[in-house]
Amino acid sequence: MKILAFAASNNPQSINQQLALSVARLLPQAEVVSLNIDDYELPIYSEQREAELGSPAKVTAFLQQIAEADGLIISFAEHNGTFTAAFKNLYDWASRSQRHIFQHKPALFLSAAPGAGGAQSVLQAAVQAAPFMGARLVGTVSVPNFHQVFDTQYQQVKHTPLFLQLQQAALMLHQQVMQSKAA
């Protein structure tokens, strides 16, 4: 089982990247691949730029990473209540090449924030966009107060009820991936 885990953030110290990788490690016998969307930085999308540039190689590489995965764990950072500009721009470019960028893969959507809101606004936006993105959403979890509930030494959530919720979500993803592979 190959799981692609990444943060929809271009912050090099992204708490959402830490969360995505932490949850991916809960999957038994999974090969976990991570990516940094900063490696896929592109000019701001416009139809004019698309006409000039065509489909950039970075878009093809991003979509190929998704194609090679059996399941996805994406943790969304929140900027002003919605997607980060880095993720939204990559999504805009990628969706021109492949409308459903997540290619109907089983997906677990997460969000984390240092505050009590847990980036729930962006998580709700991602859930609403999941059908357009082509994600077969199997679960969602928001992690509020990240710095208080995440143990950086062990790279996992230390708040037991929240850890159990993440563990259950990872199990759901595992089951959906296994069903997809069996079909």
C-alpha contacts under 8 A as a table, 3 or more apart, distances in Angstrom:
res1	aa1	res2	aa2	distance
1	M	29	Q	7.24
1	M	30	A	5.00
1	M	31	E	6.02
1	M	69	A	7.97
1	M	70	D	6.18
1	M	71	G	7.98
1	M	177	V	7.61
1	M	178	M	7.95
2	K	30	A	5.80
2	K	31	E	4.74
2	K	32	V	5.97
2	K	33	V	7.23
2	K	68	E	7.68
2	K	69	A	5.14
2	K	70	D	5.23
2	K	71	G	6.72
3	I	24	A	7.22
3	I	30	A	6.58
3	I	31	E	6.12
3	I	32	V	4.90
3	I	33	V	6.08
3	I	69	A	5.50
3	I	70	D	5.87
3	I	71	G	4.92
3	I	72	L	5.64
3	I	73	I	7.22
4	L	32	V	6.02
4	L	33	V	4.86
4	L	34	S	5.60
4	L	35	L	7.62
4	L	65	Q	7.56
4	L	66	I	6.97
4	L	69	A	5.77
4	L	70	D	7.81
4	L	71	G	6.39
4	L	72	L	4.95
4	L	73	I	6.24
5	A	17	Q	7.89
5	A	20	A	5.61
5	A	21	L	6.04
5	A	24	A	6.65
5	A	32	V	6.90
5	A	33	V	6.19
5	A	34	S	4.88
5	A	35	L	7.01
5	A	72	L	5.88
5	A	73	I	4.55
5	A	74	I	5.82
6	F	16	N	7.82
6	F	17	Q	5.64
6	F	20	A	5.88
6	F	21	L	7.22
6	F	34	S	5.47
6	F	35	L	5.58
6	F	36	N	6.63
6	F	37	I	7.84
6	F	73	I	6.48
6	F	74	I	5.20
6	F	75	S	6.44
7	A	10	N	7.78
7	A	14	S	7.32
7	A	16	N	5.22
7	A	17	Q	4.56
7	A	20	A	6.60
7	A	36	N	7.25
7	A	37	I	7.52
7	A	74	I	5.60
7	A	75	S	4.69
7	A	76	F	5.85
7	A	77	A	7.08
8	A	16	N	7.65
8	A	37	I	6.91
8	A	74	I	6.72
8	A	75	S	6.05
8	A	76	F	4.82
8	A	77	A	5.97
8	A	83	F	7.60
8	A	84	T	6.95
8	A	86	A	7.62
8	A	87	F	5.30
9	S	14	S	6.83
9	S	16	N	7.45
9	S	17	Q	7.86
9	S	37	I	6.74
9	S	38	D	7.79
9	S	76	F	6.89
9	S	77	A	5.70
9	S	84	T	6.17
9	S	86	A	6.53
9	S	87	F	6.32
10	N	14	S	7.44
10	N	36	N	6.95
10	N	37	I	5.87
10	N	38	D	4.98
10	N	86	A	6.31
10	N	87	F	7.82
11	N	14	S	4.95
13	Q	17	Q	7.84
14	S	17	Q	5.18
14	S	18	Q	6.57
15	I	18	Q	4.99
15	I	19	L	6.16
15	I	112	A	6.71
15	I	113	A	7.46
15	I	146	F	7.51
16	N	19	L	4.95
16	N	20	A	6.08
16	N	75	S	5.19
16	N	76	F	6.46
16	N	77	A	6.18
16	N	110	L	7.91
16	N	111	S	6.43
16	N	112	A	5.66
16	N	113	A	7.90
17	Q	20	A	5.13
17	Q	21	L	6.19
17	Q	75	S	6.76
18	Q	21	L	5.39
18	Q	22	S	6.01
18	Q	155	Q	7.19
19	L	22	S	5.00
19	L	23	V	6.18
19	L	75	S	7.01
19	L	110	L	7.94
19	L	112	A	7.35
19	L	156	Q	7.51
20	A	23	V	5.37
20	A	24	A	6.18
20	A	73	I	6.03
20	A	74	I	6.25
20	A	75	S	5.62
20	A	110	L	7.32
21	L	24	A	4.95
21	L	25	R	6.28
21	L	32	V	7.99
21	L	34	S	7.48
22	S	25	R	5.34
22	S	26	L	6.99
22	S	155	Q	5.99
22	S	156	Q	5.53
22	S	157	V	8.00
23	V	26	L	5.27
23	V	27	L	7.42
23	V	73	I	7.95
23	V	156	Q	7.75
23	V	166	L	6.64
23	V	167	Q	7.24
23	V	170	A	6.56
24	A	27	L	5.65
24	A	30	A	7.89
24	A	32	V	6.60
24	A	73	I	7.04
24	A	170	A	7.23
25	R	28	P	7.58
25	R	30	A	7.74
25	R	32	V	7.50
26	L	167	Q	6.53
26	L	170	A	6.50
27	L	30	A	5.76
27	L	170	A	6.19
27	L	171	L	6.94
27	L	174	H	6.60
35	L	39	D	7.88
36	N	39	D	5.68
36	N	40	Y	7.68
37	I	40	Y	5.20
37	I	41	E	6.93
37	I	86	A	7.42
37	I	87	F	7.15
37	I	90	L	7.93
38	D	41	E	5.28
38	D	86	A	7.46
40	Y	58	K	5.42
40	Y	59	V	7.14
40	Y	62	F	7.11
40	Y	90	L	7.15
41	E	58	K	7.82
41	E	86	A	7.20
41	E	90	L	7.24
42	L	45	Y	7.77
42	L	58	K	7.83
42	L	89	N	7.50
42	L	90	L	7.08
44	I	89	N	6.14
45	Y	49	R	6.52
45	Y	50	E	7.14
45	Y	89	N	6.19
45	Y	92	D	6.55
45	Y	93	W	6.18
46	S	49	R	5.23
46	S	50	E	6.22
47	E	50	E	4.95
47	E	51	A	6.13
48	Q	51	A	5.08
48	Q	52	E	6.28
49	R	52	E	4.96
49	R	53	L	5.83
49	R	54	G	7.74
50	E	53	L	5.15
50	E	54	G	4.97
50	E	55	S	6.77
51	A	54	G	5.59
53	L	56	P	6.49
55	S	59	V	6.61
55	S	60	T	7.42
55	S	93	W	7.67
55	S	96	R	7.98
55	S	97	S	6.79
56	P	59	V	5.45
56	P	60	T	6.85
57	A	60	T	5.08
57	A	61	A	6.17
58	K	61	A	5.00
58	K	62	F	6.10
59	V	62	F	5.13
59	V	63	L	6.17
59	V	90	L	7.53
59	V	93	W	6.78
59	V	94	A	5.48
59	V	97	S	7.85
60	T	63	L	5.20
60	T	64	Q	6.02
60	T	94	A	7.78
61	A	64	Q	4.99
61	A	65	Q	6.31
62	F	65	Q	5.25
62	F	66	I	6.65
62	F	94	A	7.88
63	L	66	I	5.14
63	L	67	A	6.16
63	L	94	A	7.11
63	L	98	Q	7.98
63	L	101	I	6.71
63	L	102	F	7.99
64	Q	67	A	4.86
64	Q	68	E	6.17
65	Q	68	E	5.35
65	Q	69	A	6.61
66	I	69	A	5.30
66	I	72	L	7.79
66	I	101	I	7.88
66	I	102	F	6.46
66	I	103	Q	7.40
67	A	70	D	7.92
67	A	103	Q	6.99
69	A	72	L	7.08
69	A	105	K	7.98
70	D	105	K	6.54
70	D	106	P	7.42
70	D	177	V	6.19
70	D	181	K	7.88
71	G	105	K	5.54
71	G	106	P	5.03
71	G	107	A	5.80
71	G	173	L	7.26
71	G	177	V	6.08
72	L	105	K	6.84
72	L	106	P	6.32
72	L	107	A	4.55
72	L	108	L	6.22
73	I	107	A	5.78
73	I	108	L	4.86
73	I	109	F	6.08
73	I	110	L	7.44
74	I	107	A	7.46
74	I	108	L	6.40
74	I	109	F	5.13
74	I	110	L	6.05
75	S	109	F	5.80
75	S	110	L	4.24
75	S	111	S	4.87
75	S	112	A	7.24
76	F	83	F	7.05
76	F	109	F	7.40
76	F	110	L	6.12
76	F	111	S	4.79
76	F	112	A	7.22
76	F	119	A	7.74
76	F	122	V	6.70
76	F	123	L	6.57
76	F	126	A	7.95
77	A	83	F	6.73
77	A	84	T	6.50
77	A	111	S	6.14
77	A	112	A	6.61
77	A	113	A	7.31
77	A	119	A	6.77
77	A	122	V	7.24
78	E	81	G	5.61
78	E	82	T	5.36
78	E	83	F	5.63
78	E	84	T	6.18
78	E	111	S	7.88
78	E	113	A	7.67
78	E	119	A	5.47
78	E	121	S	7.44
78	E	122	V	5.49
79	H	82	T	5.46
79	H	83	F	6.05
79	H	84	T	5.36
81	G	119	A	7.32
81	G	121	S	5.26
81	G	122	V	5.70
82	T	121	S	6.39
82	T	122	V	4.50
82	T	125	A	6.83
83	F	87	F	6.54
83	F	88	K	6.12
83	F	122	V	5.89
83	F	125	A	7.95
84	T	87	F	5.40
84	T	88	K	6.20
85	A	88	K	5.10
85	A	89	N	5.93
86	A	89	N	5.39
86	A	90	L	6.31
87	F	90	L	5.15
87	F	91	Y	6.02
88	K	91	Y	4.99
88	K	92	D	6.05
89	N	92	D	5.03
89	N	93	W	6.30
90	L	93	W	5.22
90	L	94	A	5.99
91	Y	94	A	5.08
91	Y	95	S	5.83
91	Y	101	I	7.49
92	D	95	S	5.40
92	D	96	R	6.71
93	W	96	R	5.54
93	W	97	S	7.24
94	A	97	S	5.40
94	A	98	Q	6.13
94	A	99	R	7.52
94	A	101	I	6.38
95	S	98	Q	4.84
95	S	99	R	4.32
95	S	100	H	6.43
95	S	101	I	5.78
95	S	133	M	7.83
96	R	99	R	6.08
98	Q	101	I	5.50
99	R	132	F	7.54
99	R	133	M	7.07
99	R	134	G	7.74
100	H	103	Q	5.38
100	H	104	H	7.21
100	H	131	P	7.96
100	H	132	F	6.16
100	H	133	M	4.60
100	H	134	G	4.14
100	H	135	A	7.59
101	I	133	M	5.44
101	I	134	G	6.01
102	F	105	K	6.02
102	F	133	M	5.80
102	F	134	G	4.93
102	F	135	A	5.19
103	Q	133	M	7.83
103	Q	134	G	5.33
103	Q	135	A	6.69
104	H	134	G	4.78
104	H	135	A	4.93
104	H	136	R	5.37
105	K	134	G	7.48
105	K	135	A	5.75
105	K	136	R	5.61
106	P	135	A	6.40
106	P	136	R	4.60
106	P	137	L	5.94
106	P	138	V	6.32
106	P	173	L	6.53
106	P	176	Q	6.28
106	P	177	V	6.24
107	A	135	A	5.89
107	A	136	R	5.66
107	A	137	L	4.87
107	A	138	V	5.81
107	A	139	G	7.41
107	A	173	L	6.76
108	L	137	L	6.01
108	L	138	V	5.67
108	L	139	G	5.15
108	L	140	T	5.91
108	L	169	A	7.19
108	L	170	A	7.57
108	L	173	L	6.51
109	F	123	L	7.21
109	F	126	A	7.65
109	F	127	V	7.73
109	F	137	L	7.32
109	F	139	G	6.40
109	F	140	T	4.81
109	F	141	V	6.78
110	L	123	L	6.82
110	L	140	T	5.50
110	L	141	V	4.95
110	L	142	S	5.68
110	L	143	V	7.69
111	S	118	G	6.46
111	S	119	A	5.64
111	S	120	Q	6.91
111	S	122	V	7.63
111	S	123	L	6.04
111	S	141	V	6.64
111	S	142	S	4.81
111	S	143	V	6.06
112	A	118	G	5.06
112	A	119	A	5.71
112	A	142	S	5.87
112	A	143	V	4.57
112	A	144	P	5.88
112	A	145	N	7.85
112	A	146	F	6.27
113	A	116	A	7.46
113	A	117	G	7.01
113	A	118	G	4.64
113	A	119	A	5.46
113	A	143	V	6.62
113	A	144	P	5.44
113	A	145	N	6.17
113	A	146	F	5.72
114	P	118	G	7.12
114	P	144	P	6.29
114	P	145	N	4.55
114	P	146	F	4.84
114	P	147	H	6.03
115	G	118	G	6.16
115	G	144	P	5.75
115	G	145	N	4.74
115	G	146	F	7.27
116	A	144	P	4.87
116	A	145	N	5.36
117	G	120	Q	6.04
117	G	144	P	5.74
117	G	145	N	7.92
118	G	142	S	5.37
118	G	143	V	4.96
118	G	144	P	3.60
118	G	145	N	6.74
118	G	146	F	7.80
119	A	122	V	5.77
119	A	123	L	6.44
119	A	142	S	6.79
119	A	143	V	7.73
119	A	144	P	7.32
120	Q	123	L	4.91
120	Q	124	Q	6.04
120	Q	142	S	6.19
121	S	124	Q	5.22
121	S	125	A	6.30
122	V	125	A	4.87
122	V	126	A	6.07
123	L	126	A	5.00
123	L	127	V	6.18
123	L	140	T	7.76
123	L	142	S	7.36
124	Q	127	V	5.04
124	Q	128	Q	6.23
125	A	128	Q	5.14
125	A	129	A	6.14
126	A	129	A	4.94
126	A	130	A	5.86
127	V	130	A	5.10
127	V	137	L	7.75
128	Q	131	P	7.24
129	A	132	F	5.31
129	A	133	M	6.10
130	A	133	M	4.96
130	A	134	G	5.99
130	A	135	A	5.09
130	A	136	R	7.36
130	A	137	L	6.90
131	P	134	G	5.04
131	P	135	A	5.99
131	P	136	R	7.52
132	F	135	A	7.80
137	L	140	T	7.93
138	V	169	A	7.57
138	V	172	M	6.42
138	V	173	L	6.05
138	V	176	Q	7.45
139	G	169	A	5.78
139	G	172	M	7.33
139	G	173	L	7.62
140	T	169	A	7.19
141	V	165	Q	7.38
141	V	166	L	6.72
141	V	169	A	7.63
143	V	146	F	6.17
143	V	162	L	7.55
145	N	148	Q	5.55
145	N	149	V	6.38
146	F	149	V	5.27
146	F	150	F	5.70
147	H	150	F	5.59
147	H	151	D	7.89
149	V	157	V	5.58
149	V	158	K	5.51
149	V	159	H	5.33
150	F	155	Q	7.03
150	F	156	Q	5.70
150	F	157	V	4.26
150	F	158	K	5.63
150	F	159	H	7.52
151	D	154	Y	5.63
151	D	155	Q	5.56
151	D	156	Q	5.50
151	D	157	V	5.92
151	D	158	K	5.90
152	T	155	Q	4.74
152	T	156	Q	6.99
156	Q	163	F	7.87
157	V	160	T	7.61
157	V	162	L	7.15
157	V	163	F	5.48
158	K	162	L	7.98
158	K	163	F	6.57
159	H	162	L	5.53
159	H	163	F	5.94
160	T	163	F	4.95
160	T	164	L	6.08
161	P	164	L	5.19
161	P	165	Q	6.29
162	L	165	Q	4.99
162	L	166	L	6.27
163	F	166	L	5.10
163	F	167	Q	6.04
164	L	167	Q	4.90
164	L	168	Q	6.07
165	Q	168	Q	5.16
165	Q	169	A	6.24
166	L	169	A	5.03
166	L	170	A	6.15
167	Q	170	A	5.09
167	Q	171	L	6.22
168	Q	171	L	5.01
168	Q	172	M	6.27
169	A	172	M	5.06
169	A	173	L	6.34
170	A	173	L	5.06
170	A	174	H	6.15
171	L	174	H	4.94
171	L	175	Q	6.18
172	M	175	Q	5.15
172	M	176	Q	6.23
173	L	176	Q	5.16
173	L	177	V	6.11
174	H	177	V	5.22
174	H	178	M	6.17
175	Q	178	M	5.15
175	Q	179	Q	6.16
176	Q	179	Q	5.06
176	Q	180	S	6.12
177	V	180	S	5.03
177	V	181	K	6.16
178	M	181	K	5.09
178	M	182	A	6.15
179	Q	182	A	5.08
179	Q	183	A	6.24
180	S	183	A	5.28
